[in-house]
Amino acid sequence: MPEIVNDLSGITVKRLISPGWHLVDVVAGLLFQVRGTVSPEAPQPRSQTRARMRVLLTLLMMLALQQPIPAYAQSSQCGFIKDPDTQAQCRASTGAGSSQCGFIRDSDTQAYCRATTGASSSQCGFIRDTDMQALCRAQTGEGLSQCGFIKDSDRQAYCRAATGGGSSQCGFISDADQQAMCRAVTGGGAAQCGFIRDNDMQAACRAGFD
């Protein structure tokens, strides 16, 4: 027997989100299709936003805590980074200088960029994210003591490793990508970058050794 489907009113049709065909009561026999695709304008789930911020903050840590690269040696690897804010930070940290910070849209990231590329440590005070602010202060003169204010355990271990604790601290990092990056910048070198699965993180890692 054919499946019995309830007719839908105009208001109900506007609220449809379930993919498939729906019978509409405006015209006899009229079906309305809802496709199973997501609009490009749809907001990202919170889990995806948090994951993106994790990658971005880790990249900022890695780039800022590496040895500075001369201005003429700006890394071509930065061009492989898809996130525009992170790409600008990469260029700023690998030779282009603080002029690139102006291309960063996120205010916290822009202040971090300016502070860690020679502007002034006072820029750290404009950063609202507490982990990023503590890292900024650690990088711009206050050193290892600031790492204790970082709440995220992986980033705290990374901060300690890169501000004097050495590569032994990398073993306390649970995230495999962040651990490989930590080992790369504390003596392991560019070979460790190949163990990083995230494309943006791997490109940033290689940028530091070009």
Secondary structure in CASP SS format (residue, H / E / C, confidence):
PFRMAT SS
TARGET T0000
AUTHOR 0000-0000-0000
METHOD secondary structure of the structure
MODEL  1
M C 1.00
P C 1.00
E C 1.00
I C 1.00
V C 1.00
N C 1.00
D C 1.00
L E 1.00
S C 1.00
G H 1.00
I H 1.00
T H 1.00
V H 1.00
K H 1.00
R C 1.00
L C 1.00
I C 1.00
S C 1.00
P C 1.00
G E 1.00
W E 1.00
H E 1.00
L E 1.00
V E 1.00
D C 1.00
V C 1.00
V C 1.00
A C 1.00
G C 1.00
L C 1.00
L E 1.00
F E 1.00
Q E 1.00
V E 1.00
R C 1.00
G C 1.00
T C 1.00
V C 1.00
S C 1.00
P C 1.00
E C 1.00
A C 1.00
P C 1.00
Q C 1.00
P C 1.00
R H 1.00
S H 1.00
Q H 1.00
T H 1.00
R H 1.00
A H 1.00
R H 1.00
M H 1.00
R H 1.00
V H 1.00
L H 1.00
L H 1.00
T H 1.00
L H 1.00
L H 1.00
M H 1.00
M H 1.00
L H 1.00
A H 1.00
L H 1.00
Q C 1.00
Q C 1.00
P C 1.00
I C 1.00
P C 1.00
A H 1.00
Y H 1.00
A H 1.00
Q C 1.00
S C 1.00
S H 1.00
Q H 1.00
C H 1.00
G H 1.00
F H 1.00
I C 1.00
K C 1.00
D C 1.00
P H 1.00
D H 1.00
T H 1.00
Q H 1.00
A H 1.00
Q H 1.00
C H 1.00
R H 1.00
A H 1.00
S H 1.00
T H 1.00
G H 1.00
A H 1.00
G C 1.00
S H 1.00
S H 1.00
Q H 1.00
C H 1.00
G H 1.00
F H 1.00
I C 1.00
R C 1.00
D C 1.00
S H 1.00
D H 1.00
T H 1.00
Q H 1.00
A H 1.00
Y H 1.00
C H 1.00
R H 1.00
A H 1.00
T H 1.00
T C 1.00
G C 1.00
A C 1.00
S C 1.00
S H 1.00
S H 1.00
Q H 1.00
C H 1.00
G H 1.00
F H 1.00
I C 1.00
R C 1.00
D C 1.00
T H 1.00
D H 1.00
M H 1.00
Q H 1.00
A H 1.00
L H 1.00
C H 1.00
R H 1.00
A H 1.00
Q H 1.00
T H 1.00
G H 1.00
E H 1.00
G H 1.00
L H 1.00
S H 1.00
Q H 1.00
C H 1.00
G H 1.00
F H 1.00
I C 1.00
K C 1.00
D C 1.00
S H 1.00
D H 1.00
R H 1.00
Q H 1.00
A H 1.00
Y H 1.00
C H 1.00
R H 1.00
A H 1.00
A H 1.00
T H 1.00
G H 1.00
G H 1.00
G C 1.00
S H 1.00
S H 1.00
Q H 1.00
C H 1.00
G H 1.00
F H 1.00
I C 1.00
S C 1.00
D C 1.00
A H 1.00
D H 1.00
Q H 1.00
Q H 1.00
A H 1.00
M H 1.00
C H 1.00
R H 1.00
A H 1.00
V H 1.00
T H 1.00
G H 1.00
G H 1.00
G C 1.00
A H 1.00
A H 1.00
Q H 1.00
C H 1.00
G H 1.00
F H 1.00
I C 1.00
R C 1.00
D C 1.00
N H 1.00
D H 1.00
M H 1.00
Q H 1.00
A H 1.00
A H 1.00
C H 1.00
R H 1.00
A H 1.00
G C 1.00
F C 1.00
D C 1.00
END
